[in-house]
Amino acid sequence: MRELFLAPGAYEIRHQLAIIAPREVVDAARSAFVVLRDTRDLLVEGATVDSPAYADLEDRFDAVVIELRNVMRRDLGAVDSITTR
């Protein structure tokens, strides 16, 4: 699972983002990445998608992705996302 997590180049993309994006975007992207990484680690430890801990992380990921989209849209001068929780 760790190998699959690294395959798409998530760490490399984070480093590229840190070079070109403003701090607010970088921070929001890091928050989303951390929840995704925590989810990976939880699954590696043996949790299943039916476990309460997984459901909690899934909810947290949804929230941080919405915030990331909003921050990115503001950086581009667009209105906040129409996506709501």
PDB file with SEQRES, HELIX, SHEET and CRYST1 records, atoms N, CA, C and O in Angstrom:
SEQRES   1 A   85  MET ARG GLU LEU PHE LEU ALA PRO GLY ALA TYR GLU ILE          
SEQRES   2 A   85  ARG HIS GLN LEU ALA ILE ILE ALA PRO ARG GLU VAL VAL          
SEQRES   3 A   85  ASP ALA ALA ARG SER ALA PHE VAL VAL LEU ARG ASP THR          
SEQRES   4 A   85  ARG ASP LEU LEU VAL GLU GLY ALA THR VAL ASP SER PRO          
SEQRES   5 A   85  ALA TYR ALA ASP LEU GLU ASP ARG PHE ASP ALA VAL VAL          
SEQRES   6 A   85  ILE GLU LEU ARG ASN VAL MET ARG ARG ASP LEU GLY ALA          
SEQRES   7 A   85  VAL ASP SER ILE THR THR ARG                                  
HELIX    1 AA1 ARG A    2  LEU A    6  1                                   5    
HELIX    2 AA2 ALA A   10  ILE A   20  1                                  11    
HELIX    3 AA3 ARG A   23  VAL A   44  1                                  22    
HELIX    4 AA4 PRO A   52  ASP A   75  1                                  24    
CRYST1    1.000    1.000    1.000  90.00  90.00  90.00 P 1           1          
ATOM      1  N   MET A   1       0.817  -1.179   0.000  1.00  0.00           N  
ATOM      2  CA  MET A   1       0.000   0.000   0.000  1.00  0.00           C  
ATOM      3  C   MET A   1       0.872   1.259   0.000  1.00  0.00           C  
ATOM      4  O   MET A   1       0.552   2.241  -0.670  1.00  0.00           O  
ATOM      5  N   ARG A   2       1.955   1.224   0.742  1.00  0.00           N  
ATOM      6  CA  ARG A   2       2.857   2.388   0.762  1.00  0.00           C  
ATOM      7  C   ARG A   2       3.422   2.655  -0.636  1.00  0.00           C  
ATOM      8  O   ARG A   2       3.544   3.807  -1.052  1.00  0.00           O  
ATOM      9  N   GLU A   3       3.760   1.600  -1.345  1.00  0.00           N  
ATOM     10  CA  GLU A   3       4.297   1.749  -2.699  1.00  0.00           C  
ATOM     11  C   GLU A   3       3.261   2.384  -3.620  1.00  0.00           C  
ATOM     12  O   GLU A   3       3.593   3.267  -4.411  1.00  0.00           O  
ATOM     13  N   LEU A   4       2.033   1.950  -3.525  1.00  0.00           N  
ATOM     14  CA  LEU A   4       0.967   2.525  -4.345  1.00  0.00           C  
ATOM     15  C   LEU A   4       0.738   3.992  -3.998  1.00  0.00           C  
ATOM     16  O   LEU A   4       0.450   4.806  -4.875  1.00  0.00           O  
ATOM     17  N   PHE A   5       0.865   4.321  -2.725  1.00  0.00           N  
ATOM     18  CA  PHE A   5       0.672   5.700  -2.285  1.00  0.00           C  
ATOM     19  C   PHE A   5       1.726   6.615  -2.902  1.00  0.00           C  
ATOM     20  O   PHE A   5       1.439   7.760  -3.253  1.00  0.00           O  
ATOM     21  N   LEU A   6       2.933   6.107  -3.029  1.00  0.00           N  
ATOM     22  CA  LEU A   6       4.025   6.914  -3.570  1.00  0.00           C  
ATOM     23  C   LEU A   6       4.057   6.933  -5.093  1.00  0.00           C  
ATOM     24  O   LEU A   6       4.653   7.834  -5.683  1.00  0.00           O  
ATOM     25  N   ALA A   7       3.430   5.963  -5.734  1.00  0.00           N  
ATOM     26  CA  ALA A   7       3.514   5.815  -7.191  1.00  0.00           C  
ATOM     27  C   ALA A   7       3.079   7.050  -7.974  1.00  0.00           C  
ATOM     28  O   ALA A   7       3.756   7.413  -8.936  1.00  0.00           O  
ATOM     29  N   PRO A   8       1.981   7.713  -7.608  1.00  0.00           N  
ATOM     30  CA  PRO A   8       1.553   8.851  -8.424  1.00  0.00           C  
ATOM     31  C   PRO A   8       2.422  10.097  -8.256  1.00  0.00           C  
ATOM     32  O   PRO A   8       2.188  11.105  -8.923  1.00  0.00           O  
ATOM     33  N   GLY A   9       3.412  10.040  -7.382  1.00  0.00           N  
ATOM     34  CA  GLY A   9       4.297  11.178  -7.199  1.00  0.00           C  
ATOM     35  C   GLY A   9       3.753  12.222  -6.240  1.00  0.00           C  
ATOM     36  O   GLY A   9       4.002  13.415  -6.415  1.00  0.00           O  
ATOM     37  N   ALA A  10       3.016  11.788  -5.231  1.00  0.00           N  
ATOM     38  CA  ALA A  10       2.385  12.729  -4.301  1.00  0.00           C  
ATOM     39  C   ALA A  10       3.407  13.639  -3.629  1.00  0.00           C  
ATOM     40  O   ALA A  10       3.172  14.839  -3.488  1.00  0.00           O  
ATOM     41  N   TYR A  11       4.529  13.080  -3.217  1.00  0.00           N  
ATOM     42  CA  TYR A  11       5.537  13.910  -2.550  1.00  0.00           C  
ATOM     43  C   TYR A  11       6.140  14.915  -3.525  1.00  0.00           C  
ATOM     44  O   TYR A  11       6.365  16.071  -3.169  1.00  0.00           O  
ATOM     45  N   GLU A  12       6.398  14.482  -4.739  1.00  0.00           N  
ATOM     46  CA  GLU A  12       6.973  15.377  -5.737  1.00  0.00           C  
ATOM     47  C   GLU A  12       6.019  16.528  -6.057  1.00  0.00           C  
ATOM     48  O   GLU A  12       6.446  17.675  -6.198  1.00  0.00           O  
ATOM     49  N   ILE A  13       4.736  16.219  -6.170  1.00  0.00           N  
ATOM     50  CA  ILE A  13       3.743  17.247  -6.448  1.00  0.00           C  
ATOM     51  C   ILE A  13       3.679  18.244  -5.296  1.00  0.00           C  
ATOM     52  O   ILE A  13       3.562  19.449  -5.522  1.00  0.00           O  
ATOM     53  N   ARG A  14       3.755  17.755  -4.083  1.00  0.00           N  
ATOM     54  CA  ARG A  14       3.764  18.667  -2.925  1.00  0.00           C  
ATOM     55  C   ARG A  14       4.951  19.606  -2.989  1.00  0.00           C  
ATOM     56  O   ARG A  14       4.807  20.793  -2.698  1.00  0.00           O  
ATOM     57  N   HIS A  15       6.106  19.114  -3.358  1.00  0.00           N  
ATOM     58  CA  HIS A  15       7.299  19.964  -3.444  1.00  0.00           C  
ATOM     59  C   HIS A  15       7.157  20.989  -4.571  1.00  0.00           C  
ATOM     60  O   HIS A  15       7.564  22.141  -4.418  1.00  0.00           O  
ATOM     61  N   GLN A  16       6.589  20.579  -5.685  1.00  0.00           N  
ATOM     62  CA  GLN A  16       6.347  21.526  -6.780  1.00  0.00           C  
ATOM     63  C   GLN A  16       5.372  22.609  -6.358  1.00  0.00           C  
ATOM     64  O   GLN A  16       5.572  23.786  -6.658  1.00  0.00           O  
ATOM     65  N   LEU A  17       4.329  22.217  -5.671  1.00  0.00           N  
ATOM     66  CA  LEU A  17       3.334  23.171  -5.187  1.00  0.00           C  
ATOM     67  C   LEU A  17       3.982  24.173  -4.237  1.00  0.00           C  
ATOM     68  O   LEU A  17       3.671  25.363  -4.287  1.00  0.00           O  
ATOM     69  N   ALA A  18       4.872  23.708  -3.380  1.00  0.00           N  
ATOM     70  CA  ALA A  18       5.542  24.588  -2.420  1.00  0.00           C  
ATOM     71  C   ALA A  18       6.383  25.653  -3.121  1.00  0.00           C  
ATOM     72  O   ALA A  18       6.628  26.720  -2.560  1.00  0.00           O  
ATOM     73  N   ILE A  19       6.818  25.368  -4.325  1.00  0.00           N  
ATOM     74  CA  ILE A  19       7.631  26.327  -5.075  1.00  0.00           C  
ATOM     75  C   ILE A  19       6.769  27.414  -5.703  1.00  0.00           C  
ATOM     76  O   ILE A  19       7.162  28.580  -5.735  1.00  0.00           O  
ATOM     77  N   ILE A  20       5.593  27.035  -6.204  1.00  0.00           N  
ATOM     78  CA  ILE A  20       4.824  27.989  -7.003  1.00  0.00           C  
ATOM     79  C   ILE A  20       3.575  28.563  -6.329  1.00  0.00           C  
ATOM     80  O   ILE A  20       3.060  29.592  -6.767  1.00  0.00           O  
ATOM     81  N   ALA A  21       3.093  27.930  -5.297  1.00  0.00           N  
ATOM     82  CA  ALA A  21       1.817  28.348  -4.695  1.00  0.00           C  
ATOM     83  C   ALA A  21       2.053  29.239  -3.478  1.00  0.00           C  
ATOM     84  O   ALA A  21       3.094  29.153  -2.826  1.00  0.00           O  
ATOM     85  N   PRO A  22       1.076  30.095  -3.180  1.00  0.00           N  
ATOM     86  CA  PRO A  22       1.179  30.894  -1.963  1.00  0.00           C  
ATOM     87  C   PRO A  22       1.022  30.029  -0.717  1.00  0.00           C  
ATOM     88  O   PRO A  22       0.493  28.920  -0.784  1.00  0.00           O  
ATOM     89  N   ARG A  23       1.478  30.536   0.400  1.00  0.00           N  
ATOM     90  CA  ARG A  23       1.502  29.794   1.662  1.00  0.00           C  
ATOM     91  C   ARG A  23       0.137  29.212   2.017  1.00  0.00           C  
ATOM     92  O   ARG A  23       0.067  28.072   2.478  1.00  0.00           O  
ATOM     93  N   GLU A  24      -0.945  29.954   1.817  1.00  0.00           N  
ATOM     94  CA  GLU A  24      -2.279  29.465   2.178  1.00  0.00           C  
ATOM     95  C   GLU A  24      -2.625  28.187   1.402  1.00  0.00           C  
ATOM     96  O   GLU A  24      -3.209  27.257   1.960  1.00  0.00           O  
ATOM     97  N   VAL A  25      -2.266  28.148   0.129  1.00  0.00           N  
ATOM     98  CA  VAL A  25      -2.533  26.968  -0.697  1.00  0.00           C  
ATOM     99  C   VAL A  25      -1.649  25.805  -0.246  1.00  0.00           C  
ATOM    100  O   VAL A  25      -2.120  24.674  -0.126  1.00  0.00           O  
ATOM    101  N   VAL A  26      -0.391  26.080  -0.001  1.00  0.00           N  
ATOM    102  CA  VAL A  26       0.535  25.037   0.446  1.00  0.00           C  
ATOM    103  C   VAL A  26       0.059  24.427   1.764  1.00  0.00           C  
ATOM    104  O   VAL A  26       0.072  23.207   1.929  1.00  0.00           O  
ATOM    105  N   ASP A  27      -0.358  25.272   2.692  1.00  0.00           N  
ATOM    106  CA  ASP A  27      -0.830  24.774   3.989  1.00  0.00           C  
ATOM    107  C   ASP A  27      -2.084  23.917   3.833  1.00  0.00           C  
ATOM    108  O   ASP A  27      -2.198  22.863   4.460  1.00  0.00           O  
ATOM    109  N   ALA A  28      -3.022  24.363   3.002  1.00  0.00           N  
ATOM    110  CA  ALA A  28      -4.256  23.594   2.799  1.00  0.00           C  
ATOM    111  C   ALA A  28      -3.954  22.265   2.100  1.00  0.00           C  
ATOM    112  O   ALA A  28      -4.552  21.241   2.427  1.00  0.00           O  
ATOM    113  N   ALA A  29      -3.040  22.284   1.152  1.00  0.00           N  
ATOM    114  CA  ALA A  29      -2.661  21.050   0.461  1.00  0.00           C  
ATOM    115  C   ALA A  29      -1.972  20.084   1.428  1.00  0.00           C  
ATOM    116  O   ALA A  29      -2.186  18.874   1.361  1.00  0.00           O  
ATOM    117  N   ARG A  30      -1.158  20.617   2.310  1.00  0.00           N  
ATOM    118  CA  ARG A  30      -0.488  19.760   3.292  1.00  0.00           C  
ATOM    119  C   ARG A  30      -1.520  19.114   4.224  1.00  0.00           C  
ATOM    120  O   ARG A  30      -1.401  17.936   4.561  1.00  0.00           O  
ATOM    121  N   SER A  31      -2.519  19.878   4.635  1.00  0.00           N  
ATOM    122  CA  SER A  31      -3.563  19.320   5.501  1.00  0.00           C  
ATOM    123  C   SER A  31      -4.268  18.153   4.822  1.00  0.00           C  
ATOM    124  O   SER A  31      -4.522  17.128   5.455  1.00  0.00           O  
ATOM    125  N   ALA A  32      -4.585  18.302   3.539  1.00  0.00           N  
ATOM    126  CA  ALA A  32      -5.238  17.222   2.801  1.00  0.00           C  
ATOM    127  C   ALA A  32      -4.303  16.020   2.676  1.00  0.00           C  
ATOM    128  O   ALA A  32      -4.730  14.876   2.830  1.00  0.00           O  
ATOM    129  N   PHE A  33      -3.047  16.282   2.400  1.00  0.00           N  
ATOM    130  CA  PHE A  33      -2.066  15.217   2.251  1.00  0.00           C  
ATOM    131  C   PHE A  33      -1.908  14.435   3.560  1.00  0.00           C  
ATOM    132  O   PHE A  33      -1.823  13.207   3.546  1.00  0.00           O  
ATOM    133  N   VAL A  34      -1.870  15.146   4.687  1.00  0.00           N  
ATOM    134  CA  VAL A  34      -1.692  14.491   5.985  1.00  0.00           C  
ATOM    135  C   VAL A  34      -2.861  13.555   6.280  1.00  0.00           C  
ATOM    136  O   VAL A  34      -2.652  12.439   6.756  1.00  0.00           O  
ATOM    137  N   VAL A  35      -4.082  13.992   6.004  1.00  0.00           N  
ATOM    138  CA  VAL A  35      -5.239  13.123   6.252  1.00  0.00           C  
ATOM    139  C   VAL A  35      -5.180  11.907   5.326  1.00  0.00           C  
ATOM    140  O   VAL A  35      -5.484  10.790   5.745  1.00  0.00           O  
ATOM    141  N   LEU A  36      -4.792  12.121   4.079  1.00  0.00           N  
ATOM    142  CA  LEU A  36      -4.665  11.002   3.149  1.00  0.00           C  
ATOM    143  C   LEU A  36      -3.594  10.020   3.623  1.00  0.00           C  
ATOM    144  O   LEU A  36      -3.789   8.806   3.571  1.00  0.00           O  
ATOM    145  N   ARG A  37      -2.472  10.550   4.081  1.00  0.00           N  
ATOM    146  CA  ARG A  37      -1.398   9.695   4.593  1.00  0.00           C  
ATOM    147  C   ARG A  37      -1.843   8.952   5.852  1.00  0.00           C  
ATOM    148  O   ARG A  37      -1.531   7.773   6.021  1.00  0.00           O  
ATOM    149  N   ASP A  38      -2.571   9.639   6.735  1.00  0.00           N  
ATOM    150  CA  ASP A  38      -3.087   8.980   7.945  1.00  0.00           C  
ATOM    151  C   ASP A  38      -4.046   7.853   7.585  1.00  0.00           C  
ATOM    152  O   ASP A  38      -4.064   6.811   8.240  1.00  0.00           O  
ATOM    153  N   THR A  39      -4.837   8.065   6.546  1.00  0.00           N  
ATOM    154  CA  THR A  39      -5.759   7.021   6.087  1.00  0.00           C  
ATOM    155  C   THR A  39      -4.976   5.820   5.576  1.00  0.00           C  
ATOM    156  O   THR A  39      -5.303   4.673   5.882  1.00  0.00           O  
ATOM    157  N   ARG A  40      -3.945   6.096   4.799  1.00  0.00           N  
ATOM    158  CA  ARG A  40      -3.079   5.005   4.319  1.00  0.00           C  
ATOM    159  C   ARG A  40      -2.513   4.227   5.490  1.00  0.00           C  
ATOM    160  O   ARG A  40      -2.565   2.997   5.504  1.00  0.00           O  
ATOM    161  N   ASP A  41      -1.974   4.932   6.469  1.00  0.00           N  
ATOM    162  CA  ASP A  41      -1.358   4.269   7.623  1.00  0.00           C  
ATOM    163  C   ASP A  41      -2.374   3.444   8.407  1.00  0.00           C  
ATOM    164  O   ASP A  41      -2.064   2.348   8.874  1.00  0.00           O  
ATOM    165  N   LEU A  42      -3.582   3.973   8.548  1.00  0.00           N  
ATOM    166  CA  LEU A  42      -4.640   3.241   9.248  1.00  0.00           C  
ATOM    167  C   LEU A  42      -4.954   1.928   8.531  1.00  0.00           C  
ATOM    168  O   LEU A  42      -5.112   0.887   9.169  1.00  0.00           O  
ATOM    169  N   LEU A  43      -5.042   1.985   7.214  1.00  0.00           N  
ATOM    170  CA  LEU A  43      -5.318   0.772   6.435  1.00  0.00           C  
ATOM    171  C   LEU A  43      -4.151  -0.212   6.498  1.00  0.00           C  
ATOM    172  O   LEU A  43      -4.361  -1.424   6.557  1.00  0.00           O  
ATOM    173  N   VAL A  44      -2.931   0.302   6.485  1.00  0.00           N  
ATOM    174  CA  VAL A  44      -1.756  -0.562   6.609  1.00  0.00           C  
ATOM    175  C   VAL A  44      -1.774  -1.290   7.958  1.00  0.00           C  
ATOM    176  O   VAL A  44      -1.355  -2.443   8.058  1.00  0.00           O  
ATOM    177  N   GLU A  45      -2.264  -0.602   8.989  1.00  0.00           N  
ATOM    178  CA  GLU A  45      -2.338  -1.207  10.327  1.00  0.00           C  
ATOM    179  C   GLU A  45      -3.446  -2.247  10.437  1.00  0.00           C  
ATOM    180  O   GLU A  45      -3.549  -2.931  11.456  1.00  0.00           O  
ATOM    181  N   GLY A  46      -4.280  -2.377   9.402  1.00  0.00           N  
ATOM    182  CA  GLY A  46      -5.288  -3.424   9.401  1.00  0.00           C  
ATOM    183  C   GLY A  46      -6.727  -2.959   9.512  1.00  0.00           C  
ATOM    184  O   GLY A  46      -7.640  -3.784   9.508  1.00  0.00           O  
ATOM    185  N   ALA A  47      -6.949  -1.667   9.610  1.00  0.00           N  
ATOM    186  CA  ALA A  47      -8.334  -1.176   9.664  1.00  0.00           C  
ATOM    187  C   ALA A  47      -9.018  -1.456   8.329  1.00  0.00           C  
ATOM    188  O   ALA A  47      -8.364  -1.632   7.301  1.00  0.00           O  
ATOM    189  N   THR A  48     -10.333  -1.494   8.366  1.00  0.00           N  
ATOM    190  CA  THR A  48     -11.103  -1.696   7.142  1.00  0.00           C  
ATOM    191  C   THR A  48     -11.933  -0.446   6.863  1.00  0.00           C  
ATOM    192  O   THR A  48     -12.047   0.441   7.710  1.00  0.00           O  
ATOM    193  N   VAL A  49     -12.501  -0.389   5.684  1.00  0.00           N  
ATOM    194  CA  VAL A  49     -13.330   0.764   5.324  1.00  0.00           C  
ATOM    195  C   VAL A  49     -14.618   0.806   6.145  1.00  0.00           C  
ATOM    196  O   VAL A  49     -15.335   1.806   6.111  1.00  0.00           O  
ATOM    197  N   ASP A  50     -14.914  -0.242   6.864  1.00  0.00           N  
ATOM    198  CA  ASP A  50     -16.089  -0.278   7.722  1.00  0.00           C  
ATOM    199  C   ASP A  50     -15.804   0.206   9.144  1.00  0.00           C  
ATOM    200  O   ASP A  50     -16.729   0.337   9.945  1.00  0.00           O  
ATOM    201  N   SER A  51     -14.556   0.467   9.461  1.00  0.00           N  
ATOM    202  CA  SER A  51     -14.207   0.844  10.832  1.00  0.00           C  
ATOM    203  C   SER A  51     -14.546   2.310  11.110  1.00  0.00           C  
ATOM    204  O   SER A  51     -14.485   3.144  10.206  1.00  0.00           O  
ATOM    205  N   PRO A  52     -14.901   2.620  12.345  1.00  0.00           N  
ATOM    206  CA  PRO A  52     -15.202   4.005  12.713  1.00  0.00           C  
ATOM    207  C   PRO A  52     -14.023   4.954  12.481  1.00  0.00           C  
ATOM    208  O   PRO A  52     -14.218   6.107  12.094  1.00  0.00           O  
ATOM    209  N   ALA A  53     -12.822   4.476  12.714  1.00  0.00           N  
ATOM    210  CA  ALA A  53     -11.639   5.323  12.507  1.00  0.00           C  
ATOM    211  C   ALA A  53     -11.494   5.708  11.037  1.00  0.00           C  
ATOM    212  O   ALA A  53     -11.120   6.837  10.719  1.00  0.00           O  
ATOM    213  N   TYR A  54     -11.789   4.769  10.148  1.00  0.00           N  
ATOM    214  CA  TYR A  54     -11.733   5.067   8.720  1.00  0.00           C  
ATOM    215  C   TYR A  54     -12.806   6.083   8.349  1.00  0.00           C  
ATOM    216  O   TYR A  54     -12.543   7.022   7.597  1.00  0.00           O  
ATOM    217  N   ALA A  55     -14.003   5.900   8.871  1.00  0.00           N  
ATOM    218  CA  ALA A  55     -15.098   6.838   8.579  1.00  0.00           C  
ATOM    219  C   ALA A  55     -14.740   8.240   9.046  1.00  0.00           C  
ATOM    220  O   ALA A  55     -15.041   9.219   8.363  1.00  0.00           O  
ATOM    221  N   ASP A  56     -14.097   8.342  10.209  1.00  0.00           N  
ATOM    222  CA  ASP A  56     -13.672   9.641  10.716  1.00  0.00           C  
ATOM    223  C   ASP A  56     -12.670  10.300   9.775  1.00  0.00           C  
ATOM    224  O   ASP A  56     -12.791  11.483   9.455  1.00  0.00           O  
ATOM    225  N   LEU A  57     -11.689   9.531   9.338  1.00  0.00           N  
ATOM    226  CA  LEU A  57     -10.690  10.075   8.421  1.00  0.00           C  
ATOM    227  C   LEU A  57     -11.308  10.445   7.074  1.00  0.00           C  
ATOM    228  O   LEU A  57     -10.906  11.432   6.459  1.00  0.00           O  
ATOM    229  N   GLU A  58     -12.264   9.674   6.622  1.00  0.00           N  
ATOM    230  CA  GLU A  58     -12.941   9.980   5.367  1.00  0.00           C  
ATOM    231  C   GLU A  58     -13.686  11.320   5.478  1.00  0.00           C  
ATOM    232  O   GLU A  58     -13.657  12.132   4.554  1.00  0.00           O  
ATOM    233  N   ASP A  59     -14.346  11.537   6.606  1.00  0.00           N  
ATOM    234  CA  ASP A  59     -15.025  12.814   6.833  1.00  0.00           C  
ATOM    235  C   ASP A  59     -14.029  13.969   6.901  1.00  0.00           C  
ATOM    236  O   ASP A  59     -14.260  15.035   6.330  1.00  0.00           O  
ATOM    237  N   ARG A  60     -12.924  13.747   7.602  1.00  0.00           N  
ATOM    238  CA  ARG A  60     -11.883  14.787   7.681  1.00  0.00           C  
ATOM    239  C   ARG A  60     -11.313  15.090   6.310  1.00  0.00           C  
ATOM    240  O   ARG A  60     -11.070  16.252   5.986  1.00  0.00           O  
ATOM    241  N   PHE A  61     -11.092  14.058   5.490  1.00  0.00           N  
ATOM    242  CA  PHE A  61     -10.543  14.269   4.155  1.00  0.00           C  
ATOM    243  C   PHE A  61     -11.511  15.086   3.297  1.00  0.00           C  
ATOM    244  O   PHE A  61     -11.095  16.004   2.590  1.00  0.00           O  
ATOM    245  N   ASP A  62     -12.792  14.752   3.359  1.00  0.00           N  
ATOM    246  CA  ASP A  62     -13.787  15.527   2.613  1.00  0.00           C  
ATOM    247  C   ASP A  62     -13.714  17.002   2.995  1.00  0.00           C  
ATOM    248  O   ASP A  62     -13.756  17.876   2.129  1.00  0.00           O  
ATOM    249  N   ALA A  63     -13.604  17.275   4.298  1.00  0.00           N  
ATOM    250  CA  ALA A  63     -13.567  18.658   4.773  1.00  0.00           C  
ATOM    251  C   ALA A  63     -12.311  19.393   4.311  1.00  0.00           C  
ATOM    252  O   ALA A  63     -12.387  20.544   3.880  1.00  0.00           O  
ATOM    253  N   VAL A  64     -11.157  18.735   4.400  1.00  0.00           N  
ATOM    254  CA  VAL A  64      -9.924  19.429   4.004  1.00  0.00           C  
ATOM    255  C   VAL A  64      -9.835  19.609   2.503  1.00  0.00           C  
ATOM    256  O   VAL A  64      -9.228  20.575   2.041  1.00  0.00           O  
ATOM    257  N   VAL A  65     -10.418  18.712   1.730  1.00  0.00           N  
ATOM    258  CA  VAL A  65     -10.414  18.873   0.274  1.00  0.00           C  
ATOM    259  C   VAL A  65     -11.315  20.045  -0.122  1.00  0.00           C  
ATOM    260  O   VAL A  65     -10.970  20.819  -1.015  1.00  0.00           O  
ATOM    261  N   ILE A  66     -12.456  20.174   0.534  1.00  0.00           N  
ATOM    262  CA  ILE A  66     -13.323  21.326   0.264  1.00  0.00           C  
ATOM    263  C   ILE A  66     -12.576  22.617   0.583  1.00  0.00           C  
ATOM    264  O   ILE A  66     -12.622  23.573  -0.191  1.00  0.00           O  
ATOM    265  N   GLU A  67     -11.889  22.643   1.720  1.00  0.00           N  
ATOM    266  CA  GLU A  67     -11.126  23.837   2.081  1.00  0.00           C  
ATOM    267  C   GLU A  67     -10.005  24.092   1.081  1.00  0.00           C  
ATOM    268  O   GLU A  67      -9.766  25.240   0.705  1.00  0.00           O  
ATOM    269  N   LEU A  68      -9.318  23.048   0.646  1.00  0.00           N  
ATOM    270  CA  LEU A  68      -8.255  23.206  -0.349  1.00  0.00           C  
ATOM    271  C   LEU A  68      -8.810  23.803  -1.638  1.00  0.00           C  
ATOM    272  O   LEU A  68      -8.212  24.716  -2.207  1.00  0.00           O  
ATOM    273  N   ARG A  69      -9.939  23.296  -2.096  1.00  0.00           N  
ATOM    274  CA  ARG A  69     -10.554  23.855  -3.306  1.00  0.00           C  
ATOM    275  C   ARG A  69     -10.886  25.329  -3.126  1.00  0.00           C  
ATOM    276  O   ARG A  69     -10.636  26.139  -4.019  1.00  0.00           O  
ATOM    277  N   ASN A  70     -11.447  25.677  -1.977  1.00  0.00           N  
ATOM    278  CA  ASN A  70     -11.809  27.065  -1.719  1.00  0.00           C  
ATOM    279  C   ASN A  70     -10.583  27.970  -1.705  1.00  0.00           C  
ATOM    280  O   ASN A  70     -10.604  29.059  -2.280  1.00  0.00           O  
ATOM    281  N   VAL A  71      -9.524  27.525  -1.055  1.00  0.00           N  
ATOM    282  CA  VAL A  71      -8.291  28.309  -0.991  1.00  0.00           C  
ATOM    283  C   VAL A  71      -7.706  28.482  -2.395  1.00  0.00           C  
ATOM    284  O   VAL A  71      -7.269  29.574  -2.756  1.00  0.00           O  
ATOM    285  N   MET A  72      -7.697  27.421  -3.172  1.00  0.00           N  
ATOM    286  CA  MET A  72      -7.157  27.495  -4.534  1.00  0.00           C  
ATOM    287  C   MET A  72      -8.009  28.422  -5.410  1.00  0.00           C  
ATOM    288  O   MET A  72      -7.476  29.198  -6.204  1.00  0.00           O  
ATOM    289  N   ARG A  73      -9.319  28.336  -5.263  1.00  0.00           N  
ATOM    290  CA  ARG A  73     -10.203  29.205  -6.041  1.00  0.00           C  
ATOM    291  C   ARG A  73      -9.989  30.669  -5.661  1.00  0.00           C  
ATOM    292  O   ARG A  73      -9.951  31.531  -6.540  1.00  0.00           O  
ATOM    293  N   ARG A  74      -9.851  30.964  -4.374  1.00  0.00           N  
ATOM    294  CA  ARG A  74      -9.581  32.345  -3.954  1.00  0.00           C  
ATOM    295  C   ARG A  74      -8.265  32.832  -4.534  1.00  0.00           C  
ATOM    296  O   ARG A  74      -8.162  33.978  -4.971  1.00  0.00           O  
ATOM    297  N   ASP A  75      -7.250  31.956  -4.541  1.00  0.00           N  
ATOM    298  CA  ASP A  75      -5.951  32.334  -5.106  1.00  0.00           C  
ATOM    299  C   ASP A  75      -6.083  32.672  -6.591  1.00  0.00           C  
ATOM    300  O   ASP A  75      -5.365  33.531  -7.103  1.00  0.00           O  
ATOM    301  N   LEU A  76      -6.994  31.998  -7.271  1.00  0.00           N  
ATOM    302  CA  LEU A  76      -7.211  32.255  -8.698  1.00  0.00           C  
ATOM    303  C   LEU A  76      -8.174  33.419  -8.945  1.00  0.00           C  
ATOM    304  O   LEU A  76      -8.414  33.806 -10.089  1.00  0.00           O  
ATOM    305  N   GLY A  77      -8.721  33.970  -7.860  1.00  0.00           N  
ATOM    306  CA  GLY A  77      -9.654  35.083  -8.003  1.00  0.00           C  
ATOM    307  C   GLY A  77     -11.077  34.648  -8.284  1.00  0.00           C  
ATOM    308  O   GLY A  77     -11.906  35.462  -8.693  1.00  0.00           O  
ATOM    309  N   ALA A  78     -11.370  33.377  -8.070  1.00  0.00           N  
ATOM    310  CA  ALA A  78     -12.719  32.857  -8.298  1.00  0.00           C  
ATOM    311  C   ALA A  78     -13.474  32.836  -6.972  1.00  0.00           C  
ATOM    312  O   ALA A  78     -12.882  32.948  -5.899  1.00  0.00           O  
ATOM    313  N   VAL A  79     -14.784  32.692  -7.070  1.00  0.00           N  
ATOM    314  CA  VAL A  79     -15.587  32.597  -5.856  1.00  0.00           C  
ATOM    315  C   VAL A  79     -15.347  31.249  -5.184  1.00  0.00           C  
ATOM    316  O   VAL A  79     -14.820  30.320  -5.795  1.00  0.00           O  
ATOM    317  N   ASP A  80     -15.743  31.162  -3.918  1.00  0.00           N  
ATOM    318  CA  ASP A  80     -15.613  29.887  -3.206  1.00  0.00           C  
ATOM    319  C   ASP A  80     -16.336  28.787  -3.948  1.00  0.00           C  
ATOM    320  O   ASP A  80     -17.282  29.034  -4.697  1.00  0.00           O  
ATOM    321  N   SER A  81     -15.882  27.586  -3.730  1.00  0.00           N  
ATOM    322  CA  SER A  81     -16.483  26.414  -4.351  1.00  0.00           C  
ATOM    323  C   SER A  81     -17.970  26.323  -4.018  1.00  0.00           C  
ATOM    324  O   SER A  81     -18.405  26.740  -2.944  1.00  0.00           O  
ATOM    325  N   ILE A  82     -18.727  25.782  -4.935  1.00  0.00           N  
ATOM    326  CA  ILE A  82     -20.145  25.545  -4.671  1.00  0.00           C  
ATOM    327  C   ILE A  82     -20.340  24.246  -3.891  1.00  0.00           C  
ATOM    328  O   ILE A  82     -21.458  23.923  -3.489  1.00  0.00           O  
ATOM    329  N   THR A  83     -19.254  23.503  -3.676  1.00  0.00           N  
ATOM    330  CA  THR A  83     -19.320  22.254  -2.920  1.00  0.00           C  
ATOM    331  C   THR A  83     -19.518  22.586  -1.456  1.00  0.00           C  
ATOM    332  O   THR A  83     -18.782  23.395  -0.891  1.00  0.00           O  
ATOM    333  N   THR A  84     -20.504  21.967  -0.844  1.00  0.00           N  
ATOM    334  CA  THR A  84     -20.734  22.181   0.583  1.00  0.00           C  
ATOM    335  C   THR A  84     -20.712  20.848   1.285  1.00  0.00           C  
ATOM    336  O   THR A  84     -20.816  19.795   0.657  1.00  0.00           O  
ATOM    337  N   ARG A  85     -20.577  20.901   2.576  1.00  0.00           N  
ATOM    338  CA  ARG A  85     -20.591  19.688   3.390  1.00  0.00           C  
ATOM    339  C   ARG A  85     -21.976  19.428   3.861  1.00  0.00           C  
ATOM    340  O   ARG A  85     -22.215  18.449   4.568  1.00  0.00           O  
TER     341      ARG A  85                                                      
END                                                                             
